[in-house]
Amino acid sequence: SKDDAVVLFFSGHGQTVKAGNRDIGYLLPQDAMVRFENRTNPAPYREFCVPMETLRSDAENIPARHVLFLVDACYSGFVAARALDAPADVVSALKYSARQVITAGTSGEQAVEDGAWGHGAFTFKLLEILTTETDPLQASKLGVWLKERVPREVKARRPDKTLTPQAKYLSGEGDFIFLRPGTRLSGANGTNRAGTV
């Protein structure tokens, strides 16, 4: 409904493909029939994969007030748009709609994995924050923390790699809020819902 909050999480392959004189970022489903070494023929990618720019346009068709995409994939920065700045307070952030995205890296970076994490670096730090933070957590603040913590984690375990998460707005002026179940916000009316961790 118009008062809901929706999180869409993707962890998997991402690829940049040449289409004429521009690059297009794609998210690759597990069963996508494409050849990674052929990045100059966009036809199989158009047939079997999801263009990252489609997420931006489709986000507007979701009736929820707050939508957050979390994308742990190579070249995921193609999804990003304008900078994600924190609104003044949590209650105000809930009043306004928002379409936001936090990606593992820039449009030119590959995601980084390590067996010690059990996930990619982005997902590892994301889960660490979501499972330890007890206060209401704005997506804008989560984005700042991931931008600080993911590069440090990557440098410590994989010094030959770099990864720079991106936190951006697709549209709107509100903010997605993570809350522990049962948390009540003073000043928020019943129509302002947030996501629960």
C-alpha positions in Angstrom: 0.0 0.0 0.0 1.0 3.6 -0.1 2.2 3.5 3.5 4.4 0.4 3.2 8.2 0.1 3.2 9.8 -2.4 0.7 13.4 -3.7 0.6 14.7 -5.4 -2.5 18.0 -7.2 -2.0 20.1 -8.6 -4.8 23.4 -10.5 -4.3 24.9 -12.0 -7.5 26.6 -11.2 -10.7 26.6 -7.8 -12.4 28.2 -7.0 -15.7 28.9 -3.9 -17.9 28.1 -4.4 -21.6 28.9 -2.1 -24.5 25.8 -0.9 -26.4 26.9 1.4 -29.2 29.1 4.1 -27.6 27.7 3.7 -24.0 28.0 1.2 -21.2 24.9 -0.5 -19.7 25.0 -2.3 -16.4 23.1 -5.5 -16.0 22.1 -7.7 -13.1 22.4 -11.4 -14.0 20.0 -14.0 -12.7 21.5 -17.3 -11.8 20.2 -19.0 -15.0 21.2 -16.2 -17.4 22.6 -17.7 -20.6 25.3 -15.2 -21.3 29.1 -15.4 -21.9 31.1 -13.1 -19.7 33.9 -12.8 -22.1 31.6 -11.3 -24.8 30.7 -7.9 -23.5 30.3 -6.2 -26.9 27.1 -8.0 -27.9 24.2 -6.7 -25.7 21.6 -9.0 -27.3 21.9 -12.0 -24.8 22.1 -9.6 -21.9 18.9 -7.8 -23.0 17.1 -11.2 -23.3 18.2 -12.9 -20.0 19.3 -10.1 -17.6 17.9 -7.0 -15.9 19.2 -3.6 -17.0 20.2 -1.7 -13.8 18.5 1.4 -15.2 15.2 -0.5 -15.3 15.3 -0.7 -11.5 15.2 3.1 -11.4 12.1 3.3 -13.6 10.3 0.3 -12.1 10.9 1.7 -8.6 8.3 4.4 -9.3 5.7 1.7 -10.1 5.9 0.2 -6.6 3.0 1.8 -4.6 4.9 1.7 -1.2 6.0 5.0 0.3 9.6 3.9 0.9 11.6 1.6 -1.4 15.2 0.6 -0.8 17.3 -1.4 -3.2 20.4 -3.1 -1.7 22.6 -4.4 -4.5 25.7 -6.5 -3.9 27.0 -7.1 -7.5 29.9 -6.1 -9.7 29.4 -2.7 -11.4 26.3 -2.1 -9.3 27.0 1.7 -9.2 25.1 1.9 -12.5 21.9 1.8 -10.4 22.8 4.9 -8.4 21.5 8.4 -9.1 21.8 11.5 -6.9 23.6 11.7 -3.5 21.7 10.4 -0.5 21.7 13.0 2.3 20.2 12.4 5.7 16.9 14.2 6.4 16.7 16.2 9.7 15.1 13.5 11.8 13.5 10.0 11.6 9.9 11.2 12.0 10.2 13.7 9.2 11.9 11.2 7.0 8.8 8.9 7.2 6.4 11.6 6.0 7.9 11.8 2.5 8.3 9.1 -0.1 11.7 7.9 -1.1 13.3 5.5 -3.7 16.8 4.8 -2.6 19.6 2.5 -3.5 22.8 1.4 -1.8 25.2 -0.5 -4.0 28.3 -2.6 -3.2 30.6 -0.3 -5.3 30.8 2.1 -8.2 29.9 1.5 -11.8 33.5 0.5 -12.5 34.2 -1.8 -9.5 33.9 -5.5 -9.1 32.3 -6.8 -5.9 34.8 -8.4 -3.5 34.4 -11.7 -1.7 36.4 -13.6 0.8 35.8 -17.0 2.5 36.2 -15.5 6.0 33.1 -13.3 5.4 30.9 -16.0 4.1 29.5 -13.3 1.8 30.7 -10.4 -0.3 32.3 -7.6 1.7 29.2 -5.4 1.2 26.7 -8.1 2.5 29.0 -9.0 5.3 29.1 -5.4 6.7 25.4 -4.8 5.9 24.4 -7.8 8.0 26.8 -6.8 10.8 25.2 -3.4 11.0 21.6 -4.6 10.7 22.0 -7.2 13.4 23.8 -5.0 15.9 22.2 -1.6 15.6 19.3 -1.2 18.1 18.3 2.4 17.3 16.1 3.4 14.3 18.5 3.3 11.3 17.9 5.6 8.3 19.1 4.2 4.9 21.0 7.4 4.5 23.0 6.7 7.7 23.4 3.0 6.7 24.9 4.2 3.4 27.4 6.4 5.2 28.4 3.6 7.5 28.8 1.1 4.6 30.9 3.7 2.7 33.2 3.9 5.7 33.3 0.3 6.8 33.3 -1.8 3.5 36.6 -0.2 2.1 38.3 -0.8 5.5 37.2 -4.4 5.6 38.3 -4.9 2.0 41.7 -3.3 2.6 42.3 -5.5 5.7 41.5 -8.8 4.0 42.0 -8.1 0.2 44.5 -5.2 0.0 44.8 -5.8 -3.8 41.1 -4.8 -4.2 39.0 -1.7 -3.8 35.3 -1.4 -3.2 33.4 1.9 -2.6 29.7 1.6 -1.8 27.3 4.1 -3.2 24.2 5.4 -1.4 21.9 7.4 -3.6 18.3 8.6 -4.2 16.4 7.5 -7.2 13.6 9.9 -6.2 11.8 11.4 -3.3 12.9 13.3 -0.2 12.1 10.9 2.6 14.2 8.0 4.0 13.8 4.3 4.5 14.0 3.5 8.2 14.9 0.1 9.7 13.3 -0.5 13.1 13.5 -3.4 15.6 10.1 -5.2 15.9 7.9 -3.4 18.4 9.7 -0.1 18.2 7.5 3.0 18.4 8.5 6.4 17.2 7.2 9.4 19.2 5.5 11.8 16.9 4.9 9.3 14.1 1.2 8.6 13.3 -0.1 5.2 12.4 0.2 5.7 8.7 3.9 6.2 8.8 5.5 2.7 8.7 9.1 1.7 8.5 10.8 -1.5 7.7 11.6 -3.9 10.5 14.9 -5.7 10.8 
